[in-house]
Amino acid sequence: MPLPNPKSGEKKSDFISRCMVDLSDKEEFKDSKQRAAVCYSQFEEAESKASVIVSNEDDCALFFSKASPNVKKHYFETKEEALEDAKKMGLKGIHPHKTKDGKTLYMAGPDHETFMKRHDEILKEKEKSDSSLWENIRKKKERIKRGSGEKMKKKGDKGAPTSDQIERAKGQQKD
């Protein structure tokens, strides 16, 4: 069974709590100190891969860059741009493509098959995170009712769901 990983935008404290609960169900992590060590290690590893880290005195959150759903946006004229895209996608190296007019474009990953496999994985992760948007909103509203002190983000606020995310979530919401 895979170990839990932080979700994009998830606070460290929330991840550690979720991770501790997840690992308590696994036979190999009976000791709470061992579970805590594994959870903190998982967060530190994810921290090294995060695109953005937002922190305050008490907590921090990691944000991970996602691939563009349009594969055509992953072709670059320079090797440097392709290497940056590879880094964002968690791939190593780049590979060339020739256009019909003989121009060379570059793409992330050691070969096209590796790129496509990772691209599809990222899109599935994004789809899964978008589908839980309404569940996350519902949980946050419940926490606010209980006096958590949190506030709902308004349209345009940093970290607020985009219009596209809301529309996709509406399509998947089950009333």
C-alpha positions as CSV (number, residue, x, y, z in Angstrom):
1,M,0.0,0.0,0.0
2,P,1.5,3.4,-0.9
3,L,2.3,6.0,1.7
4,P,0.2,9.1,1.9
5,N,1.4,12.3,0.1
6,P,0.5,15.9,0.6
7,K,-2.1,17.3,-1.8
8,S,-1.5,20.6,-3.5
9,G,-2.6,23.4,-1.2
10,E,-2.9,21.1,1.8
11,K,-1.5,22.5,5.0
12,K,1.3,20.7,6.8
13,S,-0.8,20.2,10.0
14,D,-3.7,18.8,8.0
15,F,-1.5,16.5,6.1
16,I,0.3,15.2,9.2
17,S,-3.1,14.5,10.9
18,R,-4.5,12.7,7.8
19,C,-1.2,10.8,7.3
20,M,-1.2,9.6,11.0
21,V,-4.8,8.3,10.7
22,D,-4.0,6.6,7.3
23,L,-0.9,4.9,8.7
24,S,-2.6,3.8,11.9
25,D,-4.7,1.4,9.8
26,K,-1.5,-0.3,8.5
27,E,0.1,-3.2,10.4
28,E,3.7,-2.0,9.9
29,F,3.1,1.3,11.7
30,K,1.8,0.4,15.1
31,D,4.1,2.9,17.0
32,S,2.9,6.5,16.9
33,K,6.4,7.9,16.9
34,Q,7.2,5.8,13.8
35,R,4.0,7.0,12.1
36,A,4.9,10.6,12.9
37,A,8.5,10.1,11.5
38,V,7.1,8.6,8.3
39,C,4.6,11.4,7.9
40,Y,7.1,14.2,8.5
41,S,9.5,12.5,6.1
42,Q,6.8,12.3,3.4
43,F,6.0,16.0,3.8
44,E,9.7,17.0,3.6
45,E,10.1,14.9,0.4
46,A,7.1,16.6,-1.1
47,E,8.4,20.0,0.0
48,S,11.5,19.4,-2.2
49,K,9.2,18.9,-5.2
50,A,6.8,21.7,-4.6
51,S,6.5,24.6,-7.0
52,V,5.4,27.1,-4.3
53,I,5.6,26.9,-0.5
54,V,3.4,29.3,1.4
55,S,4.1,29.6,5.1
56,N,3.3,31.6,8.2
57,E,4.6,31.3,11.7
58,D,2.4,28.3,12.6
59,D,2.0,26.3,9.4
60,C,2.8,26.0,5.7
61,A,1.2,24.6,2.5
62,L,2.7,23.1,-0.6
63,F,1.5,23.8,-4.1
64,F,2.4,21.6,-7.1
65,S,2.4,22.7,-10.7
66,K,0.3,20.6,-13.1
67,A,0.8,19.9,-16.7
68,S,-1.2,21.6,-19.4
69,P,-4.0,19.3,-20.7
70,N,-3.0,20.3,-24.2
71,V,0.0,18.3,-25.3
72,K,0.9,20.9,-27.9
73,K,1.7,23.3,-25.1
74,H,4.6,21.0,-24.1
75,Y,6.6,21.5,-27.3
76,F,9.4,24.1,-26.9
77,E,11.8,25.8,-29.3
78,T,14.6,25.8,-26.7
79,K,16.1,22.9,-24.7
80,E,16.0,25.2,-21.6
81,E,12.2,25.6,-21.8
82,A,11.8,21.8,-22.2
83,L,14.0,21.1,-19.3
84,E,12.0,23.5,-17.1
85,D,8.8,21.7,-18.2
86,A,10.4,18.4,-17.4
87,K,11.3,19.6,-13.9
88,K,7.7,20.7,-13.3
89,M,6.4,17.4,-14.4
90,G,8.9,15.4,-12.4
91,L,10.7,14.0,-15.5
92,K,14.4,13.8,-16.3
93,G,15.8,14.9,-19.6
94,I,14.3,16.0,-22.9
95,H,13.8,14.6,-26.4
96,P,13.5,16.2,-29.8
97,H,10.7,16.3,-32.4
98,K,11.0,17.4,-36.0
99,T,8.2,19.4,-37.5
100,K,7.1,19.0,-41.1
101,D,9.2,22.0,-42.1
102,G,12.3,20.4,-40.6
103,K,12.4,22.6,-37.4
104,T,13.4,20.9,-34.2
105,L,11.2,21.3,-31.1
106,Y,11.9,19.9,-27.7
107,M,9.7,18.1,-25.2
108,A,10.1,16.9,-21.5
109,G,11.2,13.4,-20.8
110,P,13.7,11.0,-22.2
111,D,11.3,9.8,-24.9
112,H,7.7,10.5,-26.0
113,E,6.3,7.4,-24.4
114,T,7.6,8.4,-21.0
115,F,6.3,12.0,-21.5
116,M,2.8,10.7,-22.4
117,K,2.6,8.3,-19.5
118,R,3.5,11.1,-17.0
119,H,1.2,13.6,-18.7
120,D,-1.7,11.2,-18.4
121,E,-0.9,10.5,-14.7
122,I,-0.9,14.2,-14.0
123,L,-4.2,14.8,-15.7
124,K,-5.8,11.9,-13.7
125,E,-4.4,13.4,-10.5
126,K,-5.9,16.8,-11.4
127,E,-9.3,15.2,-12.3
128,K,-9.3,13.4,-9.0
129,S,-8.5,16.6,-7.0
130,D,-11.1,18.6,-8.9
131,S,-13.8,16.0,-8.2
132,S,-13.4,16.4,-4.5
133,L,-13.8,20.2,-4.6
134,W,-17.4,20.2,-3.3
135,E,-16.5,17.7,-0.6
136,N,-13.7,20.1,0.5
137,I,-16.0,23.1,0.5
138,R,-18.6,21.2,2.5
139,K,-16.0,20.2,5.1
140,K,-14.7,23.7,5.4
141,K,-18.2,25.1,5.9
142,E,-18.7,22.6,8.7
143,R,-15.4,23.7,10.3
144,I,-16.4,27.3,10.1
145,K,-19.8,26.6,11.7
146,R,-17.9,24.9,14.6
147,G,-15.8,28.1,15.1
148,S,-12.5,27.3,13.3
149,G,-12.0,31.0,12.5
150,E,-11.4,30.1,8.8
151,K,-13.1,32.1,6.1
152,M,-14.4,31.0,2.7
153,K,-12.3,32.4,-0.2
154,K,-14.0,34.7,-2.6
155,K,-13.7,34.7,-6.3
156,G,-10.3,36.2,-7.2
157,D,-8.7,35.4,-3.8
158,K,-5.4,33.5,-3.9
159,G,-6.2,29.8,-3.5
160,A,-9.9,30.2,-4.4
161,P,-11.2,27.6,-6.9
162,T,-11.1,28.8,-10.5
163,S,-14.3,29.2,-12.6
164,D,-13.2,26.1,-14.6
165,Q,-12.8,24.0,-11.4
166,I,-16.2,25.0,-10.1
167,E,-17.9,24.2,-13.4
168,R,-16.2,20.7,-13.5
169,A,-17.1,20.1,-9.9
170,K,-20.7,21.1,-10.6
171,G,-20.9,18.5,-13.3
172,Q,-19.7,15.8,-10.9
173,Q,-21.7,16.9,-7.9
174,K,-24.3,14.3,-6.8
175,D,-27.4,15.8,-5.1
